[in-house]
Amino acid sequence: MDLQTWLVYLLATTGLSLSPGPNSLLALTHGALYGGRRTLFTIAGGAAGFVVLIGLSLFGISALLKTSALWLVALKWVGGAYLVWLGIQVWRSAPVGLDLGHQVTPGAAAQPPSGAALAWQGALAALTNPKGVLFFAAFLPQFIDPARNPWTQFAVMAGTFVVVESLTELAIAGTAARVRPWLNRVGRRFNQVCGGVFIAIGVALPLRG
């Protein structure tokens, strides 16, 4: 992956990480309930789940490309259309809120789950989200170069996504008490910005050839 393509991928990944999703909401919840430090287990589990999803999507696409290079063109256009549709859904979605049902302070749970349990919850949030599978299947073909080593591309794509996603969730967890009111106040406009990013990606990237 050349530098220009990676920078576009980084921008797109940042937009994805900032958009509302099961893992960001889980990090927000666990950050409020257990504190930022314990939420590191949740974030690590989610990162592992995302690596699995990216690997399955990337190598499945690579295997498909071995039959015909035309599949890449088709995947780009189908994927672009899906990203536009997803952007519209995000644009129109209601603001993400968090209702814990009672007042809590970080670390206030009487018997907090173990680190392994938190990590498992994070992994399941990533792996059981059908939109995640569909998104990566639509997202990754825009950046795949059939002439390059798929393992190298996997390392770059997965590594970049995991770092950006983990840093975003860590920031959310660490500032859960402040982020919740902010999301309630400007959440709809925030969703519109994220949705606009997806729509722009879906329109522009298939045209790159």
C-alpha positions as CSV (number, residue, x, y, z in Angstrom):
1,M,0.0,0.0,0.0
2,D,1.5,3.3,-1.1
3,L,1.5,6.3,1.2
4,Q,-1.3,8.2,-0.6
5,T,-3.6,5.1,-0.4
6,W,-2.7,4.6,3.2
7,L,-3.5,8.2,4.1
8,V,-7.0,7.8,2.5
9,Y,-7.4,4.6,4.4
10,L,-6.4,6.3,7.6
11,L,-8.9,9.0,7.0
12,A,-11.7,6.5,6.3
13,T,-10.7,4.4,9.3
14,T,-10.9,7.4,11.5
15,G,-14.4,8.2,10.3
16,L,-15.5,4.7,10.9
17,S,-14.0,4.6,14.4
18,L,-15.7,7.9,15.3
19,S,-19.1,6.8,14.1
20,P,-21.5,5.2,16.6
21,G,-21.2,1.4,16.9
22,P,-21.5,-1.5,19.4
23,N,-17.9,-1.4,20.5
24,S,-17.8,2.4,21.1
25,L,-21.0,2.2,23.0
26,L,-19.6,-0.7,25.0
27,A,-16.5,1.3,25.8
28,L,-18.6,4.2,26.9
29,T,-20.7,2.0,29.2
30,H,-17.7,0.1,30.7
31,G,-15.9,3.4,31.1
32,A,-18.7,4.8,33.1
33,L,-19.2,1.6,35.2
34,Y,-15.7,0.3,35.7
35,G,-13.3,3.2,34.8
36,G,-10.9,3.7,31.9
37,R,-8.2,1.3,33.2
38,R,-10.5,-1.8,33.4
39,T,-12.1,-0.9,30.1
40,L,-8.7,-1.6,28.5
41,F,-9.7,-5.3,28.6
42,T,-12.9,-4.5,26.7
43,I,-10.9,-2.6,24.1
44,A,-8.3,-5.3,23.7
45,G,-11.0,-7.9,23.2
46,G,-12.7,-5.7,20.6
47,A,-9.4,-5.2,18.8
48,A,-8.9,-9.0,18.5
49,G,-12.4,-9.4,17.1
50,F,-11.8,-6.7,14.5
51,V,-8.5,-8.3,13.4
52,V,-10.4,-11.6,12.8
53,L,-13.1,-9.8,10.8
54,I,-10.5,-7.9,8.7
55,G,-8.6,-11.2,8.1
56,L,-11.6,-13.1,7.0
57,S,-12.7,-10.3,4.7
58,L,-9.3,-9.6,3.2
59,F,-8.3,-13.2,2.5
60,G,-11.7,-14.1,1.3
61,I,-11.6,-11.3,-1.2
62,S,-8.0,-12.2,-2.1
63,A,-9.1,-15.8,-2.9
64,L,-11.9,-14.5,-5.0
65,L,-9.6,-12.3,-7.0
66,K,-7.5,-15.3,-8.0
67,T,-10.4,-16.4,-10.1
68,S,-10.8,-13.1,-12.0
69,A,-9.5,-9.6,-11.5
70,L,-12.9,-8.3,-12.6
71,W,-14.2,-9.3,-9.2
72,L,-12.2,-6.4,-7.7
73,V,-14.0,-3.9,-10.0
74,A,-17.3,-5.4,-9.1
75,L,-16.6,-5.4,-5.4
76,K,-15.5,-1.8,-5.5
77,W,-18.8,-0.7,-7.0
78,V,-21.0,-2.9,-4.9
79,G,-19.0,-1.9,-1.8
80,G,-19.2,1.8,-2.8
81,A,-23.0,1.5,-3.1
82,Y,-23.2,-0.2,0.3
83,L,-21.0,2.6,1.9
84,V,-23.3,5.2,0.5
85,W,-26.4,3.4,1.9
86,L,-24.6,3.0,5.3
87,G,-23.8,6.7,5.3
88,I,-27.4,7.5,4.7
89,Q,-28.4,5.3,7.6
90,V,-25.9,6.8,9.9
91,W,-27.0,10.3,8.8
92,R,-30.6,9.6,9.6
93,S,-29.9,7.7,12.9
94,A,-30.9,9.0,16.3
95,P,-28.2,10.3,18.6
96,V,-26.4,7.6,20.6
97,G,-27.4,7.8,24.3
98,L,-26.5,5.9,27.3
99,D,-29.0,5.0,30.0
100,L,-27.4,3.0,32.8
101,G,-30.7,3.0,34.8
102,H,-29.0,4.4,37.9
103,Q,-26.2,6.8,38.9
104,V,-22.7,5.3,38.9
105,T,-19.2,6.6,39.3
106,P,-16.2,5.0,37.6
107,G,-15.1,1.9,39.4
108,A,-18.3,1.9,41.6
109,A,-19.5,-1.6,40.7
110,A,-19.5,-3.9,43.8
111,Q,-18.3,-6.9,41.9
112,P,-16.8,-5.8,38.6
113,P,-16.3,-8.6,35.9
114,S,-12.9,-10.1,35.5
115,G,-10.6,-8.8,32.8
116,A,-11.2,-11.9,30.7
117,A,-15.0,-11.4,30.9
118,L,-14.6,-7.8,29.8
119,A,-12.3,-8.8,26.9
120,W,-14.8,-11.5,25.8
121,Q,-17.6,-8.9,25.8
122,G,-15.5,-6.6,23.6
123,A,-14.7,-9.5,21.2
124,L,-18.3,-10.6,20.9
125,A,-19.5,-7.0,20.3
126,A,-17.2,-6.9,17.2
127,L,-17.7,-10.5,16.0
128,T,-21.4,-10.7,16.3
129,N,-22.2,-7.4,14.6
130,P,-23.3,-8.3,11.1
131,K,-22.8,-4.8,9.9
132,G,-19.1,-5.1,10.8
133,V,-18.7,-8.1,8.4
134,L,-20.6,-6.3,5.6
135,F,-18.7,-3.1,6.2
136,F,-15.2,-4.7,5.9
137,A,-16.3,-6.7,2.8
138,A,-17.4,-3.4,1.2
139,F,-14.6,-1.2,2.7
140,L,-11.4,-3.2,2.1
141,P,-11.7,-3.8,-1.7
142,Q,-11.3,0.0,-2.2
143,F,-7.7,-0.3,-0.9
144,I,-6.6,-3.8,-2.1
145,D,-3.8,-4.0,-4.6
146,P,-3.8,-7.4,-6.3
147,A,-0.2,-7.0,-7.2
148,R,1.0,-6.7,-3.6
149,N,1.4,-9.3,-0.9
150,P,-1.9,-9.9,0.9
151,W,-0.2,-10.6,4.2
152,T,1.6,-7.2,4.1
153,Q,-1.7,-5.5,3.2
154,F,-3.4,-7.3,6.0
155,A,-0.8,-6.2,8.5
156,V,-1.1,-2.6,7.4
157,M,-4.9,-2.5,7.3
158,A,-5.5,-4.4,10.5
159,G,-2.8,-2.6,12.4
160,T,-4.0,0.8,11.3
161,F,-7.6,0.1,12.1
162,V,-6.8,-1.5,15.5
163,V,-4.7,1.5,16.6
164,V,-7.2,4.1,15.5
165,E,-10.2,2.2,16.9
166,S,-8.4,1.4,20.2
167,L,-7.3,5.0,20.7
168,T,-10.8,6.2,20.0
169,E,-12.5,3.8,22.4
170,L,-9.9,4.6,25.0
171,A,-10.6,8.3,24.8
172,I,-14.4,7.5,25.0
173,A,-13.9,5.3,28.1
174,G,-11.6,7.7,29.8
175,T,-14.0,10.6,29.4
176,A,-17.3,8.7,29.7
177,A,-18.8,11.1,32.2
178,R,-18.1,14.1,29.9
179,V,-18.8,12.4,26.6
180,R,-22.3,11.2,27.5
181,P,-23.9,14.7,27.8
182,W,-22.0,15.9,24.8
183,L,-23.4,13.0,22.7
184,N,-26.9,13.8,23.9
185,R,-26.5,17.4,23.0
186,V,-24.8,17.2,19.5
187,G,-25.2,13.5,18.7
188,R,-27.5,14.0,15.7
189,R,-25.1,16.5,14.0
190,F,-22.2,14.3,14.8
191,N,-24.0,11.4,13.1
192,Q,-24.6,13.5,10.1
193,V,-20.9,14.3,9.8
194,C,-19.9,10.6,10.1
195,G,-22.6,9.7,7.6
196,G,-21.3,12.3,5.2
197,V,-17.8,10.8,5.4
198,F,-19.2,7.3,4.5
199,I,-21.2,8.8,1.6
200,A,-18.1,10.6,0.3
201,I,-16.0,7.5,0.5
202,G,-18.6,5.4,-1.2
203,V,-18.9,7.8,-4.1
204,A,-15.2,8.7,-4.5
205,L,-13.2,5.5,-4.0
206,P,-14.6,3.3,-6.8
207,L,-13.8,6.1,-9.2
208,R,-10.1,5.9,-8.3
209,G,-9.7,2.9,-10.7
